[in-house]
Amino acid sequence: MSIVTSEPVPRPGILDIAAYVPGKEHAPGAARVFKLSSNETPLGASPKAIEAFQQAASHLELYPDGQAMALREAIASVYGLNVANIICGNGSDELLGLLCHVYLAPGDEAIITQHGFLVYKIQIMGAGAQPVEVKENDCQVDVDAILAAVTDRTKMVFIANPGNPTGTYVPVSEIRRLHAGLPKNVILVLDAAYAEYVRRNDYEAGLELVSANSNVVMCRTFSKVYGLAALRVGWMYGPAAILDALNRVRGPFNMNAPAIAAGAAAVRDRAFVEKAVEHNTLWLDKLTHAFETIGLKVTPSVTNFVLIHFPDVDGKRAPDADAFLTSRGYILRAVKGYGLPNALRMTVGSEEANRGVIETLGEFMGRSA
Ligand SMILES: *Cc1c(COP(=O)(O)O)cnc(C)c1O
């Protein structure tokens, strides 16, 4: 049945999507601004990546390599993977979108978790499918709740591991148990955007699970520890059949040439990554202790950000803290849209930014760290 309308109308469901709202950038009136709202690294990009980017600038008239071979080869060699099982995207967001458009249809369901990354829901709905949200356990993904939500309509399960904005992780044994409980036609999407930061023996980003199965993919990004968020570089490791399907729909030149060049140089610069992780580990610990000392609850994080919970007391709630911090130039992320109305997410920043937030929140709470 087709209905004639007086103007173009999007597919059913598209206008039900709440568009993604990025982290704030401005703090009106503040003399200096520290943007700690988008999990960007305070250390910039590897000088080798910047040099590769600048060299690429001398050939902007040429189409990029549609296979992004230099980048895929660099990733393959660093991680010991087969190039054929790697696909690159204009940020991992593009790859998440491609997956949904290729594997979901109206009537299908895809499982997301209570505080899961909002891009999943947007892309699931964009494909006309139904997002099914399952509860987390105090900001921890609950594998049993996910398994209980599987129906014969389920086509995909999305897990950010570690989670954003929670900062928590699911141990590899639990990920394996989840996978073992899923039907073989359901794709398990492991979004490991923060994997480089994790320092836990019982964590794995998903490489082994992908290698051993035909229904698991792992997404990674260059936007976080590599400091290339501006260039939009992401990659996915997955089974050949899934990548073949994605490659049929992918824009033929989805990766731009400067991004390919800079990404390849960045992934090979392991010393730079190590330094960034060291800075992060040190400050994650210091920030967590300092906030607890001034009476705030912090969800234990393995990432480059912390989720800070505020008291349920007039004048001391998250929106009050947000306003107080912003007026002093410290921009954190409000996470109401993630079902956390009384929390703020803070990216680990430079030493100066971190000390500033500790001092400012101490003032806000009337206690010093
Ligand atoms: C930042 C982030 C990404 C990365 O997105 P890009 O498109 O690669 O910048 C993916 N997933 C999660 C959970 C993130 O926080």
Ligand as a Chemical Component Dictionary entry (heavy atoms), coordinates in Angstrom:
data_LIG
# 
_chem_comp.id                   LIG 
_chem_comp.type                 NON-POLYMER 
_chem_comp.pdbx_formal_charge   0 
_chem_comp.three_letter_code    LIG 
# 
loop_
_chem_comp_atom.comp_id 
_chem_comp_atom.atom_id 
_chem_comp_atom.alt_atom_id 
_chem_comp_atom.type_symbol 
_chem_comp_atom.charge 
_chem_comp_atom.model_Cartn_x 
_chem_comp_atom.model_Cartn_y 
_chem_comp_atom.model_Cartn_z 
_chem_comp_atom.pdbx_ordinal 
LIG C1 C1 C 0 34.449 7.158 21.400 1  
LIG C2 C2 C 0 33.725 5.896 21.192 2  
LIG C3 C3 C 0 33.729 5.278 19.946 3  
LIG C4 C4 C 0 34.557 5.835 18.835 4  
LIG O1 O1 O 0 33.870 6.450 17.866 5  
LIG P1 P1 P 0 34.632 7.025 16.590 6  
LIG O2 O2 O 0 33.522 7.090 15.615 7  
LIG O3 O3 O 0 35.669 6.029 16.180 8  
LIG O4 O4 O 0 35.212 8.333 16.976 9  
LIG C5 C5 C 0 33.042 4.099 19.783 10 
LIG N1 N1 N 0 32.407 3.525 20.826 11 
LIG C6 C6 C 0 32.415 4.072 22.039 12 
LIG C7 C7 C 0 31.754 3.373 23.166 13 
LIG C8 C8 C 0 33.060 5.280 22.252 14 
LIG O5 O5 O 0 33.039 5.842 23.455 15 
# 
loop_
_chem_comp_bond.comp_id 
_chem_comp_bond.atom_id_1 
_chem_comp_bond.atom_id_2 
_chem_comp_bond.value_order 
_chem_comp_bond.pdbx_ordinal 
LIG C1 C2 SING 1  
LIG C2 C3 SING 2  
LIG C2 C8 DOUB 3  
LIG C3 C4 SING 4  
LIG C3 C5 DOUB 5  
LIG C4 O1 SING 6  
LIG O1 P1 SING 7  
LIG P1 O2 DOUB 8  
LIG P1 O3 SING 9  
LIG P1 O4 SING 10 
LIG C5 N1 SING 11 
LIG N1 C6 DOUB 12 
LIG C6 C7 SING 13 
LIG C6 C8 SING 14 
LIG C8 O5 SING 15 
# 
